[in-house]
Amino acid sequence: MLKFYTYLLSLSFLIFFSGCQQAAQKDFISVNEGQFIRNGKSYHYIGTNYWYGASLAADTLGGDRMRLTKELDFLKALGIDNLRIMVGAEGPDNQPYRVTPALVKKPGTLSPKLLEGLDYVLNEMRKRDMVAVLYLTNNWEWSGGMAQYLNWNGYGPFVNPNVPPNTWNDFYQYQKQFYSCQPCMEQLNQFITEIIGRTNSVNGIKYTNDPTIMAWELANEPRPMAEDNFEPFIRWIQSTSELIKKLDPNHLVTAGNEGEKGCSESLALFDTIHSFKSIDYLTIHIWIKNWGWYNAQQADSTYPLAMEKVQKYFDDHLAIARKLNKPMVLEEFGIGRDGEILSTGSTIKYRDRYYGYCFSQVAKSVAEGDHLAGANFWTFGGFTQPISGQTFWKAGDPYSGDPPQEPQGLNSVYPGDTSTMEIIKKYNIQFNRIEP
């Protein structure tokens, strides 16, 4: 009889454990018929870029956990539950216009404190039922990124386009070599394997089992960098996304590409890199100022024309999302304050108009059952503000939404920008992210 009761107890435990596993599995955001699904319902959102989240959460230079929790609470109150975060920068820490401290000091050597920062921010997000899109490296120089792997592997001095006599063309020619640098790609794969295989030091949850992670993103804005580099770029997108899916079948994977502008003006390339089974959803970025569509000094005349181009950008990429039957996210967009004045007290009329326009595109898609599922604005500046008399960030300054190579305050949205916050809140109420 004792054996029988022991058997029943064991069986009950197995059923309970299996039920918990199944319940946890439902918490992972998935894709079905071109829509995100979370907890059995369609998932639509207005989120933000919060690239510095893991750095702010680290117990090291620049870290501030009290500020982090205050900011997460503020965002949650707006209905923001989706944050796009950089896993970490690549070193060394003595380079100009670069995020420091670095997570990757050199290939195979990671900062324990920065890893703990990533653990910490994920655990705090977990408490608030928020999810993270984590990008694993960067196409651009401001966090080291792919170009740093080239430097580590003997491809000459790091080419920083912000430091004369280097130009942006010099950087493009340098960085494009990443996709044919076998040791560079292998070292990045080793890093990806280590991150995805990690167990959170704060809560003991394996990353692969943590529904706080919505998606792994290959890189921030990966580009082929030249038309003659399409094939190596395509191979890298496919092989890296397949590696991540093999390591972690629970989570979504996306490329992090900007769209046509990030594909050397080729919509066909954008289609190709998102057609792989290992890529779950499409992303686009829209930069109306950087792409020459909008001039803040001539806002009245350039803004209407810019919006025509923005609408076409949405339409062209949504057509591909429909064809592939995958969701699409506008995961980066932003403009400066009126006249590109950096001080936090200046007006934001055009920014508010632009945000409202982009959010309305998501709302229209949701109403029609279309494939544009969310938007992450660039960027939340947090509870800080530009330092008077200083244009660029330097090591030891508080992190803000603007990376080190850009004027601080350029695209950051601050908690005091109440009109913008009301627009964000309005749409998150509409998407049932928050009660009215």
N, C-alpha and C positions, 0 to 999 in steps of 0.2 A: 504493500500500500504506500509506503514511504517513497519507493521508487516511482510509483504512479504520480504522486503529488509533485515529486521533483521534476518529472517529465512535463506535467502541466505547467509548472512554474517556468520551466525553460522555454516551453512553447509560447507561453504568454509573453515572455520577454522578447522572443524573436518576432512575434507579431507586432508588439509595441515598437520595437526598434525598426522593423520594416516600415510600419506606418509613419514613424518619424522621418525616416529616410525619404519616403514618398512625399510627405508634406514639405520637407525641405526642398525637394526637387521642384515642387510647384512654385517655389519662391524665385527660382532663377528666371530672369527675363528671357523669353524665347521669341521666335518669329514663326508666324503662321499666316499663310496666304497674304503676304505683303504687309502684315501688321505686327507690332510688338505686342506681346502678351505678358502680363504680370498678374500673378494670383488669379488666373483664369479670366482676366478682363483685358480689353484693349488698353494699351498704355501710351498716353500722349503727354507731352510736358513742355514747359518752358524752364530751362536750366541755365547754368552759367559755366563759363570757363573759370577754373580755380587752379591754374597750373601749379601754383606755389604751395598747395595744400599740404603735401608731404614734407616739404622743407619747413613750413611754418610749424608743423607738428613735431619736428625733430628737437631733441634736447642738445642743441648745439648753436653755433653762431647764426643768428637770424630767427631761431625758433622762438615761439611764443604760444604755448598751449592755452593759456587763458584767452588770448585773442582768438585763437582757432575756435574754441568752443563758443565764444560770443558770436563769431561770424556764422558758424553753422546754425546756431539758434535763430539768428536774424534771417538767414536764407530760408530756413524751414518755415518760419512764420509767413513768408511770402509765397509759400507753396512750392519753393524750389527744392526738388529732391534728386536732381541729376547734376552731377559735377564732373567736369572733364579735367583730369589731373595728370601731371607729368610724374612718371615713376621716379625719375631722378636725372640729374645732369651728369655729363661726362667731364672728367678733370683734364688738365690740372687746374688748381684754384688761383693761379697767378696771371690769368689771361684777361685782357680788357674786355668790357662789355659782355661779360659772361656770368651766368648764375653760379653762385658759390654758396656753401661748399658743395662739392660734387659727390654724388653717390658712387659713381664708378671712378676710382682713383687711377686705375689702370686696368687693362683686361684681367679679369679674375680676382680683382681686389676691390671689395665694396665696403663702404663706410657702415659700420654697425649702427651708428647713431641715425644715419639717414634711413636705413632699413627699418629701424624702430619707429621713425617718423611716419613712414608709409603704413606700418602696422597700426600706429596710434590714430591716424586720420581715418583709416578704414573702420576701426572699432568705434570711434565717435560717430561716424556716419551710420554705422549699424544701429547704434542706440536710437537714432533719429529716423530710421527707416528710409535712409537716403541710399542712392546707388552711384557708383563711380565708373566712368570710362577712363581707363588707364592707358596712356600712350607710352610706348617702350623706348623710343629714341626720337630724334628730331632731325628733320631735313636741314634745319637752319643752324647758324653758328652760335646763337645766344646761349645755348646750353651744351655746347660741344658737339653732340650729335654724331652723325655719320662721318663728318669731316674729321672729327677727333680720332675715330678709328683709323682713318687714312694716315694721320700724323703718327699714330702709335706704330703703324706698320711700315714706316720708312718712305712715305710718299712726299717727303719734304716738309718744310715749315707749314704750320696751320695758316691757311689763307683766310684772314678775317677781313671781310669787305668794308668794315667800319674803320679800318686802320689804313691810311694812305701808305704806299701808292696802290694798294689792292683795290680792285673794282668788283662790282657784282658779277661781271662777266668772268673775272678771274676765279671768283668763288664757284660759279657754275661749272667751269671747266675742271676745277679741282674736285668738287664734290661728286660729280658724275662718275668718277672712277670707283666709287664705293661698290657699285653693282657688278664690277668685274674684279674686285679685291677679295679673293677667296678667304684669306685669314681674317679680314675685317668682318665678313658675313658670318664666319664660324664663331668669332668672338662674341658678336652680337647674339647669335643663337645660344651660346653658352650662358650669356646673361639672361636671356629670355627664359631659358630652362630653369635657371636658379630662382628667378623671381616667381615664376608660375608654380614651381615646386615648393615654395616657401610655406611655413606654418606661422601664423600670426603670433608674435611673442606676447601680445597683450591678452588675447582671448583663447589661444590654443587652437583656432580654426584654420585648417589648411586653406590656402587661397583657392584651390580648385573646388572646395566645398562651400565657399562663402558667397551667398547671393547678394552681398553688398557690392560685389563687382558685377557690373552690367556687361562690360565688354573689355576685351583687350584690343588695343589699337596698335597697328604695326609701327607707326611713327606719326609725328606731327607734320602734316603736309608733305608726305613723300612725293617727289617729282623725279621724272627721268632726267631732267635738267638739259636735255637736248634731243632733237628729233632722231639723231642717229643712235640713241641709247634706249629705244623703246623695248627691244627684246630682252636685254639684261634686266630692265626694270620689271617687266611682266614676269619673268622667271622668279625674281626676288619676291614679288607680291604673292605669287602662288606658293612657292616653297615655304616661305615664312608663315603664311597663314595656315598651311597644312601642318607645319610643325606645331603651331599653337593648338590647333584642333586635336592633334594627337596627344599633346601633353594635358589638355584640358577640354574635354568634350562638353562640359557643363555650361561654359560661357560663350557668349557671342564674340565674333571677331569681325573687325572692320579695318580698312586700310588707313583711313585718316586723310585721304586725298581731298584736294580743294574742288575737284571737278575739271571742267574744260581748261580753266586757267592753270591748273596744276598738271595738265597733261599735254603741255606744249600746244594748246588750242585744239586738241583732238578729242572730240566726243567719242569717236570710235575706240580710242585707247581707254577712256573712262569706262565705257561699256565692257571692254575686255577684262579689265582688272577687277571689276565687280561681278563678273559672270561666274567666277569660280565657286564651287560648292562650299569651300572653306571661308568665303566672305559672306557674312550673314546680312549686312545692310550697307547702304550707300551713304556717303557723306558729301556735303558740299560746303565750301566757305565762300563768302562774298565780301570783297574789300573794295568798296566804291571809290574811296580816296586813293588807295595804293594802286589801283588799276587805272587811274586817270579819268574816272567817270564823274567824279564830284570834286569840287573845289570849295573849301570852306570860306574862302574869301569872296567867292562869287556864288554863294549858296542859292540865291533866288533863281538864277538862270541855269545852274548846273544840276540842281537836285531833281527837277522833273524829268530831265533826260536820263539821269542816272537810274531813276525808278523804272523807266521803260526797259533799260538794260537788265535791271534786277529781275523784272518780271519774265523777260525772255530767258534768263539764266535758270530761274525756277522751272519754267515750262520745258526747256530743252532737257534738263536732267530728270525731271519727273517722268518724261516720256520713256527714258531708259529704265527708271525704277519700275514703271508699269510693265515694261517688256520683260524685265527680270523677275517681276513679282516679289520685290523685296522692299522693305521700308527705306526711307531716306530721311536724313537729319541735316538741318542747317546748323552745323556745330561750331561755326565761327562767323561772326559778322559784327561790325561796329564802326563808329565814326567818333571823332573828337567832339568836344564842346563847341558851341557856336564860335566861329572865327578861330578855332583851335587854340583858344585861351586855356591854359593849363590849370589855373586856379579853380578850386572847388566851388567858389561862389558864383562863377560865371554861368550864363544861360545855356540851356540845352534843348532849345526848341527843335532843331533839326534832328538831333539824336532821338528825341521822343517820337517824332514823326516817323523816322526810319524804323525804330524798334516796333512801333505800332503796325507799320506796314508789313514787316517780316512776320510778326506774330499772327497777323490776320491771315497770312498765307497758310500757316499751320492750321488755324481755326477753320478755314475754308476746306482744307484737305480732310480734316477730321469730320466735318459735317457731311462731306460727300463720300466718305469711306475711301479716300485716296491714300497715297503712299507717303506723303510728307507727314512725319509723325512727331517731330519735335524740333526744338531750337535751343542752342546754347549760345548766349550772347558773349561777346568778348568786350569787356571782361569785368569781373567783380574786383574792385580795388580794396575792399575790406575797410577796417577801422584804422586807416592811416590817411595821409595826404602828402602831396609833393612837398619836398623840403625847399623852403624859400631860398632863392639864389642858387639852386643846384638843379641842373637839367636831367642828368643821368644818375641811375642807381649805382651805388658802389657797395662792396662787401661790408656787411655790418648794418646797412640801412634796413629799415623795415621793408619786407616784401610788399609789392603791390601788383596790380594786374598787368602793368606794363613791363615787359622784359627789359633787361639792362641796356639794350642797344637803342631803346626808344625813349623819348622824353617822358618822364614820370608824370602821370596825369593825362596822357594823350588820349587813351581809349578807356581808361578806368571809370567804372560806375561806382559811386560811393553811396553808403547808407543815407547820407544827407540829400541825395538826388531824389527827393520824394515823388516828383511827377513821374520819373521813370519807374520807381518802385511800384507805384499805383498801377501802371500799365502792366507790369509783370504779374502783379497780384490778380488783376482783372482776368487775365487769360488763364492763370492757374486755377482760379475759381471755376472758370468755364470748363477746364479739363478735369475737374473734380480732384485736384491736387490739394485743395484747401476749402474749408467751409467759408461761406460769405461772411 
